[in-house]
Protein backbone atom coordinates (compact mmCIF):
# COMPACT_ATOMS: atom_id res chain seq x y z
CA UNK A 1 0.00 0.00 0.00
CA UNK A 2 2.86 2.39 -0.74
CA UNK A 3 0.54 4.51 -2.89
CA UNK A 4 -2.15 4.77 -0.21
CA UNK A 5 -4.54 7.66 -0.72
CA UNK A 6 -7.32 8.30 1.81
CA UNK A 7 -9.38 10.38 -0.71
CA UNK A 8 -10.24 13.26 1.60
CA UNK A 9 -11.11 16.68 0.23
CA UNK A 10 -8.65 19.47 1.00
CA UNK A 11 -9.70 22.52 3.00
CA UNK A 12 -8.04 25.91 3.50
CA UNK A 13 -8.30 28.62 6.11
CA UNK A 14 -6.46 30.06 9.05
CA UNK A 15 -9.24 29.04 11.45
CA UNK A 16 -8.75 25.36 10.57
CA UNK A 17 -5.01 25.64 11.07
CA UNK A 18 -5.59 27.25 14.48
CA UNK A 19 -7.97 24.53 15.69
CA UNK A 20 -5.58 21.82 14.46
CA UNK A 21 -2.77 23.58 16.35
CA UNK A 22 -4.98 23.46 19.45
CA UNK A 23 -5.49 19.70 18.97
CA UNK A 24 -1.74 19.11 18.61
CA UNK A 25 -0.95 21.26 21.65
CA UNK A 26 -3.59 19.55 23.77
CA UNK A 27 -2.21 16.15 22.77
CA UNK A 28 1.35 17.17 23.62
CA UNK A 29 0.31 18.31 27.11
CA UNK A 30 -2.31 15.68 27.99
CA UNK A 31 -1.65 12.43 26.10
CA UNK A 32 -0.46 9.46 28.15
CA UNK A 33 0.81 7.59 25.09
CA UNK A 34 4.59 7.36 24.97
CA UNK A 35 4.72 6.76 21.19
CA UNK A 36 1.91 8.79 19.60
CA UNK A 37 0.37 11.99 20.94
CA UNK A 38 -3.13 12.29 19.52
CA UNK A 39 -5.53 15.10 20.39
CA UNK A 40 -8.99 16.19 19.33
CA UNK A 41 -10.90 19.44 19.60
CA UNK A 42 -14.68 19.58 19.14
CA UNK A 43 -15.99 22.94 17.96
CA UNK A 44 -19.52 24.28 17.44
CA UNK A 45 -20.80 24.12 13.86
CA UNK A 46 -20.42 27.91 13.61
CA UNK A 47 -16.74 27.56 14.63
CA UNK A 48 -17.14 30.15 17.38
CA UNK A 49 -16.85 27.93 20.49
CA UNK A 50 -14.61 25.09 21.58
CA UNK A 51 -16.99 22.53 23.05
CA UNK A 52 -14.41 20.02 24.30
CA UNK A 53 -10.86 18.73 24.00
CA UNK A 54 -9.52 15.22 24.33
CA UNK A 55 -6.28 13.25 24.11
CA UNK A 56 -5.39 9.59 24.13
CA UNK A 57 -5.11 8.65 27.78
CA UNK A 58 -5.75 5.91 30.31
CA UNK A 59 -8.98 5.89 32.33
CA UNK A 60 -8.96 7.92 35.55
CA UNK A 61 -7.64 5.82 38.39
CA UNK A 62 -5.67 3.45 36.17
CA UNK A 63 -1.97 3.96 36.75
CA UNK A 64 -0.12 1.72 34.30
CA UNK A 65 3.49 0.75 34.75
CA UNK A 66 6.12 1.55 32.11
CA UNK A 67 6.13 -2.13 31.23
CA UNK A 68 2.37 -2.12 30.63
CA UNK A 69 2.58 1.02 28.49
CA UNK A 70 5.40 -0.57 26.48
CA UNK A 71 3.22 -3.64 25.82
CA UNK A 72 1.37 -2.60 22.66
CA UNK A 73 -1.48 -5.10 23.19
CA UNK A 74 -2.00 -4.00 26.81
CA UNK A 75 -1.88 -0.33 25.82
CA UNK A 76 -4.46 -0.71 23.02
CA UNK A 77 -6.78 -2.64 25.31
CA UNK A 78 -6.74 0.10 27.97
CA UNK A 79 -6.15 3.47 26.32
CA UNK A 80 -9.02 5.83 25.50
CA UNK A 81 -8.56 7.47 22.12
CA UNK A 82 -8.71 11.24 21.66
CA UNK A 83 -12.08 11.26 19.87
CA UNK A 84 -14.13 9.54 22.62
CA UNK A 85 -12.08 11.43 25.21
CA UNK A 86 -13.33 14.72 23.73
CA UNK A 87 -16.89 13.37 23.38
CA UNK A 88 -16.87 12.19 27.03
CA UNK A 89 -15.55 15.60 28.10
CA UNK A 90 -18.41 17.34 26.30
CA UNK A 91 -20.93 15.01 27.98
CA UNK A 92 -19.41 15.56 31.45
CA UNK A 93 -19.75 19.30 30.94
CA UNK A 94 -23.28 19.18 29.53
CA UNK A 95 -22.24 20.36 26.05
CA UNK A 96 -24.01 19.10 22.95
CA UNK A 97 -21.93 17.75 20.07
CA UNK A 98 -24.88 17.75 17.67
CA UNK A 99 -23.77 19.12 14.26
CA UNK A 100 -20.32 19.93 15.67
CA UNK A 101 -16.94 19.83 13.94
CA UNK A 102 -14.10 17.66 15.25
CA UNK A 103 -10.51 18.65 14.57
CA UNK A 104 -8.39 15.55 14.65
CA UNK A 105 -4.94 15.67 13.08
CA UNK A 106 -5.04 11.94 12.25
CA UNK A 107 -7.83 9.69 10.90
CA UNK A 108 -10.09 7.91 13.38
CA UNK A 109 -10.10 4.16 13.76
CA UNK A 110 -13.41 2.37 13.20
CA UNK A 111 -14.60 2.43 16.86
CA UNK A 112 -13.80 6.16 17.07
CA UNK A 113 -15.58 6.80 13.76
CA UNK A 114 -18.68 5.14 15.24
CA UNK A 115 -18.39 7.37 18.33
CA UNK A 116 -18.11 10.48 16.13
CA UNK A 117 -21.19 9.43 14.15
CA UNK A 118 -23.30 8.63 17.21
CA UNK A 119 -22.26 11.88 18.92
CA UNK A 120 -23.92 13.77 16.06
CA UNK A 121 -20.68 15.34 14.84
CA UNK A 122 -21.11 16.25 11.17
CA UNK A 123 -17.65 17.29 10.06
CA UNK A 124 -14.11 16.03 10.61
CA UNK A 125 -11.04 18.07 9.74
CA UNK A 126 -7.62 16.43 9.81
CA UNK A 127 -4.09 17.41 8.90
CA UNK A 128 -2.77 16.01 5.62
CA UNK A 129 0.85 15.84 6.82
CA UNK A 130 -0.12 13.58 9.73
CA UNK A 131 -2.74 11.60 7.81
CA UNK A 132 -0.16 10.67 5.19
CA UNK A 133 2.08 9.28 7.97
CA UNK A 134 -0.51 6.53 8.61
CA UNK A 135 1.44 3.27 8.99
CA UNK A 136 0.52 0.53 6.55
CA UNK A 137 -0.84 -1.68 9.34
CA UNK A 138 -3.52 0.97 10.12
CA UNK A 139 -4.52 1.82 6.54
CA UNK A 140 -7.20 -0.85 6.10
CA UNK A 141 -8.90 0.11 9.38
CA UNK A 142 -8.78 3.82 8.64
CA UNK A 143 -10.06 3.27 5.09
CA UNK A 144 -13.08 1.46 6.53
CA UNK A 145 -13.60 4.22 9.12
CA UNK A 146 -13.57 6.86 6.36
CA UNK A 147 -16.14 4.91 4.33
CA UNK A 148 -18.33 4.54 7.41
CA UNK A 149 -18.14 8.28 8.15
CA UNK A 150 -19.09 9.06 4.55
CA UNK A 151 -21.97 6.56 4.54
CA UNK A 152 -23.32 8.14 7.74
CA UNK A 153 -23.13 11.73 6.50
CA UNK A 154 -19.99 13.01 8.22
CA UNK A 155 -18.05 15.31 5.88
CA UNK A 156 -14.28 14.79 5.89
CA UNK A 157 -11.61 17.33 5.05
CA UNK A 158 -7.88 17.67 5.52
CA UNK A 159 -5.86 20.81 5.90
CA UNK A 160 -2.79 20.83 3.66
CA UNK A 161 -0.11 23.05 5.10
CA UNK A 162 2.28 23.70 7.93
CA UNK A 163 0.65 24.20 11.35
CA UNK A 164 3.64 25.73 13.15
CA UNK A 165 4.25 26.43 16.82
CA UNK A 166 3.77 22.84 18.01
CA UNK A 167 5.59 19.55 18.16
CA UNK A 168 4.18 16.06 18.02
CA UNK A 169 5.13 12.46 18.61
CA UNK A 170 3.77 9.97 16.07
CA UNK A 171 4.69 6.31 15.80
CA UNK A 172 7.64 6.97 18.13
CA UNK A 173 9.08 9.82 16.05
CA UNK A 174 9.22 13.51 17.00
CA UNK A 175 8.11 15.87 14.25
CA UNK A 176 6.99 19.47 13.81
CA UNK A 177 3.62 19.81 12.08
PyMOL commands that set and color helices and strands:
alter all, ss='L'
color gray80, all
select helices_A, chain A and resi 14-30+66-70+72-78+82-92+110-118+128-131+136-151
alter helices_A, ss='H'
color red, helices_A
select strands_A, chain A and resi 9-11+39-43+50-55+57-58+79-80+101-104+123-127+155-159+168-170+173-175
alter strands_A, ss='S'
color yellow, strands_A
deselect
rebuild
show_as cartoon
